[in-house]
Structure formats: structure tokens, C-alpha cells
Amino acid sequence: MPFNVGDQIGDYEITGTLGAGGMGQVYRVRHTISHRIEAMKVLATGRPMTDDAVGRFLREIQLLASLHHPNITELHTAFRHNGELIMIMEFVEGVTLSLKTTNSQLTFAAGLNYIQQVLSGLAHAHELGIIHRDIKPSNVMIGANDQVKLLDFGLALPKLGPEFTRTGIILGSLHYMSPEQVSGKPIDARTDVYSVGITLYQMLTGKLPFNGGTDYDIATDHLNSEPIAPITINPNIPVRLSQIVLKSLAKSPDSRFHSAREFLDALNSLPTGETRTLTFSTLPPTLPLAGQARYLYDPQQNESARPSSSPGKKEIDVSVLDSVIRDLAFHVGPIAKVIVNRAAKQASTLDDLFAVLSTEISTEKKRQDFLATRTKYSVTR
């Protein structure tokens, strides 16, 4: 049955409507004794009250009851009212990640911190054998003090639950679904890794990696198409971060991070100095706004922040740059061209260029091997 503002359900008075989750309607409520503001979730009206829907809602209640983490909404209690299941949860006042990245200017570090908090909450769930299955920006709430709360465990599954190995069931949000979800295959924690990777890709580039004209096109791309490297779209992000995102989006689960914890550890290893000054900004006019996140950098700001070339500055010879690209590609792959061309705009000398490029190489041994190639060029360059 539908509820209205002013209705009293047990010891709770409805004071507002918060929205709808994957299968439930959410209300803002006030406990009439403690006066605490909380969130109340019930099965959405207008949907068939099937045994399957009730079973999923009951499972969400039971799974949330087992989760206790600062980045996951807390279950307070659950009860039945006139035959309906009622869930009472922590009320989080804030905005979703989707709205935050659309309407606010954020530093790169803040945006990356949101993803790290998402992964921290997921790591807790995964370690208890719980898979969310519907990670996307609208299911990530940003509350007070920039604290992230994961929402809507309505599609979550216990690792060894009866539906864990059921094939042919496709549930979730298509743009953020893993290939194994799309094809209805068995899933594990690595499907959440993929969905977080899609979300991070969108934040970094302003684009979804797979956004075809039809659901069929999107599903086919998840299964068969490789995403464009984020650094190719946004050359201002660190190469290591681009590599981390691509690893999270590997088609085969075996090639991804095996857990949210492993993904989080990779992001935690990024040097913070590379991300401190970059900010969100509006999208360039060539990118569609609908359903897209904003860039984690301001192209105009970063252009003006780069050291400008003095009128008398001697450009590094193009043939030398081509050779440096080949040397660097041995260590970082095809994105070497993007990295070298970006660094060449900042470097005054060849020594400066090599110093900048070496920071993009992940291991000390490879870094020294690359720096050793500097001797091939004249010391006067």
C-alpha cells in the first residue's frame, strides 16, 4: 500500500519521500519517541508482490543486518506492518555521487577518495561473502564530511546463496554490468570490481566506456569491445591510474583485481602529488552531458598552470621524441605516445623530459633502464 507524509507506521511518522531504490520505495521518517530521523524502505508500490520480490527484500534486510562498516548504510531494525515488510535504516543527508560530479567542482583527490571509500565498504562486504551487484554513481551517497555510504543492497547476493550459480538471470544497471552479469553467468566479487571500474572511468574521462545506441549494443560492447585507455581521452591523468582502471575492466574476471581490497590497495599506491591540483570541471561541448560525469580536471586551468615556453625556447627535435616514444613504450605500452607528447609541452630540455617521463614507470628497475637510454642522445640537446 502507498504511504503518505503524516502517516504513522508503528513508532515512525513519515515526514517526506526520499526516492526509490532497485525494488523499494524510501521515505524520510521520524521516530516518535526518540525523534531520531531515519530512512524507511518498503517494497515499491505498483510492482507485483511476488514471492521472489518479497524474498529479495527479506534477503536485503538480512544481509544489511550482517554489515557494519562506516561506508555502508546501517540497518536499524525491521518489522512487519499490516503484512508488509518494513526496513528502518540510517538516514544519510547528502547527494549521490552522480549529482555530486554533475553539480560540484571537486578536486581530483576528493573524487578519488570517494572511490576509495566505495571500495573500502565493498571490501568489508566481500570479506563476508556478500556481492552488491549494482554499483553505480546513483547508489553512492556523499554525506557530511564527504563520507561515502553505499546504498541499495536490493540485488546483493550471499556468496553461497541459492541464486549465486543460477544462470540466465540478468539483474543490475546495464552500463555498469560486468560481462559475466550481461551473459547471465555465475558471479563473484570481481563483478563489483568491474562496476567500480566503470564508475571511476566515467569520473576520469566524462564518458562511459560502453554507451551504444541500444541495450544490445551496450551489452555486446561489454562482452567484446576493449575500452579506450582513459589517458587517451584525458591526457592529464597519471599513466598508472589509467592502467589500474583498465585492469579493473578486463573482460575475464581472472585478469581483474580479484577483490575490492586489491583494487583499493592499487589506488592507495598512487603518489598523491600527481593528483592534488586537478579539479572537476564542465565537460567540453564535444562530450554529451546526459548521464555523464564531469572531468576530474579542468582543461583550461591545467593548460594555464603548465610552464609556458619562452619565446626563445628551443623545441625538442621531433625525431628525438619519436625515438623516446619507442624507448618508453617498451616499459608502458602504446600510451607512451600520449605521455611523451604531454611531457614535451612542459620540458625545457631533454634531461627535463626524461625526468618527467621516468615518473610514469612503475618499478625502479624499469625506471633506471629507461633513464639509461638518455645516453643515446647528444648531451647538448
Secondary structure, 3 states (H helix, E strand, C coil): CCCCCCCEECCEEEEEEEEECCCEEEEEEEECCCCCEEEEEEECCCCCCCHHHHHHHHHHHHHHHCCCCCCECCEEEEEEECCEEEEEEECCCCEEHHHHHHHCCCEHHHHHHHHHHHHHHHHHHHHCCEECCCCCHHHEEECHHHCEEECCCCCCEECCCCCCCCCCCCCCCHHHCCHHHHCCCCCCHHHHHHHHHHHHHHHHHCCCCCCCCCHHHHHHHHHHCCCCCHHHHCCCCCHHHHHHHHHHCCCCHHHCCCCHHHHHHHHHCCCHHHCCCCECECCCCCCCCCCCCCECCCHHHHHHHCCCCCCCCCCCCHHHHHHHHHHHHHHHCCCHHHHHHHHHCCCCCHHHHHHHHHCCCCCHHHHHHHHHHHHHCCCCC
